[in-house]
């Protein structure tokens, strides 16, 4: 089970950092990946639209201790600590929402059924 920050129109998932690795390991071991997401988590964006806006970076202090930065080797390392991962729809088996379970290929249809196209103008 994976939590969802957002479910994109192509069926891809924005989830907490590290979730992509979990989904890849599950796929390798033939374990189904199920995502819990309310209908309000659906997003009309596609992953290629605004890639820089899909993720935020936070302080690397949760990954590396600042006291180690005096080390000449670590002072040359650039730490990137993203908040979220993008998980492609091929790695998700089922989305469970408050109205039922759906495959990733059906997400674009849910967007069309439950949201008017005028609602999407804020994302353009």
N, C-alpha and C positions, 0 to 999 in steps of 0.2 A: 504494500500500500504506500502510495506516495501522495503527499499533499500538493495542492496546486496554488501557485501565486496567480497564474493566468493560464487560460487555455486559448491558443491562437487558432485562427480560422482554418489553417491547414491540418489541425489536429495535434500540432506540437504543443509541448508543455513548458511553461516557465515554472520551475520548482526550486526549492532551496539548494544552495551550492552543495555539490557532492551527489546529487540525485542522478545525474547522468551516469556516473560510474556505477551506481547501484542498478540502474536500468540496463546498462551494458552487461554487467555480471549476471543479472537475471536472464537476459536473452541468451547468453552463452550457456547457462545451465538449464535452459528450457523452463524457467519459472515465469508464470504470467505476471505482468505488471498492471496493477489496478490503481487508478487515480481517483481520489475523492475531490469533487469540485461542484460547488453550487452553480446555478445558472448565471449568477451575477459575475462569475469568474470568466465567462466567455468574452473574448476580445476579437474584434473584427480585423486586427492587424495580422499580417503575415511575417514570418521571421526575417525576410529580407528588407522589410520596411523599417527603417530607423533602428538598425542594429545597435547603435550607441545608446539609444534610449531604452532598450530592453533590459539593461543591466546597470547596476550601480556597483561601484567599488568602495570598499570600506577599509579602515585602517588595518595594516598587516599585523598589528599587535597580537591578534588571536592566533596567528600562524608562527610568528617569530618574536622572541623577547628582544626588546630594545637594548637591553644591556649587552647583547651579543653583537651589536652593530659596531663596536670598537674593533672587532676582528677584521683584519684587512681583506680577507676573502669574502666575508659576508657584506662588507661595505660596498662591494662591487655588484652584489646581487640585487636585481629588481624584483620586488615582491608584488604580485597582483592577487588581490583577495576579492573575488566577485561575490555578490550577495546571492545571485541566482544562476541556475544552469538552464540552458535550452535543451530539451529532450525531443528528438525528432519523433514523428508519429509512428515510425516503424518499430520503435521500442516500447510503445504503449499498447496494451491489449484491450483495455476497457476503461471507459470513463463512467463513474457512478455519480449521477447528479441527483438533485432533489426531485426530478421527474422520472428517473429511470437510468438504465445502463446503456451506453452507446459506444460504438467503435469509433476510433479517431477519424475515419473517413466520413462519418456522418456529422461531424461538428459544424462544418460550413452550412449544412442544411438546418441545423438547430438555430444558427444565427439568423438565417433567412425566415424561419418560422416564428421565432420569438421576439425578434427585434426589427423595428422598422428601419429602412435605409436612412431616414432622417436622423436616427439615433447615432449613426456612424460618422456623421459630419464632424463631430468633435475630434475624431481620430485622424482626419485628413489634413 
